[in-house]
Amino acid sequence: MRKANINAGGALNIAINPSNYINARVLAAGVAESITVPDDANMVIFNCITSAGARASFWTRFDGTAATIPTGDVTDGTASEPNPYARLLYDVTTISAISPQACILTLMFYR
């Protein structure tokens, strides 16, 4: 797995190397999927599209809990995160993802 292009100060540069470890998950509408993070991955970049190529919304959890799509107010800090672009994965072993529509979630992992 390739390293991300991180500068000496620890910040991610604007352009990063292509990932050589990419997973794709086909999400059924309204069904949460659990995704195992590769052992040496420290970062992931997400992309979610429909089979027609349109962007699709998705929600995630990084704490081992199944992601949910909110149907009302969540005021206790446990809501799932919508549409993350990139996340650091230190101490994360699984990602849960859900979408209200069928879509393809692509996860590009880096170390």
N, C-alpha and C positions, 0 to 999 in steps of 0.2 A: 504494500500500500504506500502511495506517495505521501510525502509531507506537504502540508499546506504552505503557502508562501508567506511566512510570518517574519516580520522585521525584527531587528535586535531588541526593540522595546516591547515586543510581544504583541504588537498590533498586526492585524491581517492587512496585507497589501491589497490594493484595488483589484489587481488581476492575480488569479491563483493558477497553479498548475492543474492540468486535467487530472481528474481522479482515475485511478486504475482499479478501483473497487466500487462498483455501482450495482445497487440492487433496485429492482422494480417490483412493486406490489400492486396487484389489481384489487382495488377496494370495491366491494359491493356497497350499494347505497345503504347507509345507516348501520353498517356492521364494523365494529372496531377490530383492528388487526394488531397483533403483537409482533414487533420486529426486533430481532436480536441484533445488538450492536457488535460488530467484529471486535475481537479482543484488543487489538492495537489501535482502534479508532479513537481519535480525540475530538473530531469535528465532523459534522454532517451538513450538507446543503440539500434542500428539498426542492422538488418541482412536482406539481400535480396538474394533470391535464385529463380531459375526457378523451375517449377514443377518436373523436372528431378533431382533437387538437386544441380545444378551448380550455382556458384556465379553469381549474376547479378549486373550490374552497375545501379545506380540511382542518381538523382540530387534532392536537397532539397532547400527550402526557409523557413525561420523562422519568416518572417515579415508580413505575411498575403497576400503576393503576390504569384501568381501561379508560381511554379517551371517550368523551361524550360530547354531543352537540347540545348546547344549552337550549332549553325550551322555556326558560324563565330566568329570573334573577339568581345569580350565584354570588353570595356576599360573604362567604367564609374562606375565601382564598383557594378553593379547590376546583375552579373552572379549568377546562382544557384550553390550551393556547391555540388561537386561530392562525393559520397560514404562516408559520415561522419560515424564514428564508434559510438561515444558517444558525447552528447552535454548537457550542462546545459541549463535549460529552464526558468530561471527567466524572468518574464514578457513576456513569449511566450505563446500564447493561441492556435495557430494553426501551423501545419507543412504542407507544400505542398511538394509532392513527385511525381516524374515522372521517368520512365525508358524507354529506347528505345526498350525493349523487355518485353513480358508478364512475370511477376514474382510475388513472394509473399514477401512483405515487412513486417517484424516482428519488432514491437516496444516494447521494454521492459522498462517500466516506473518505476522510483524511486522517493521518496521524501527525 
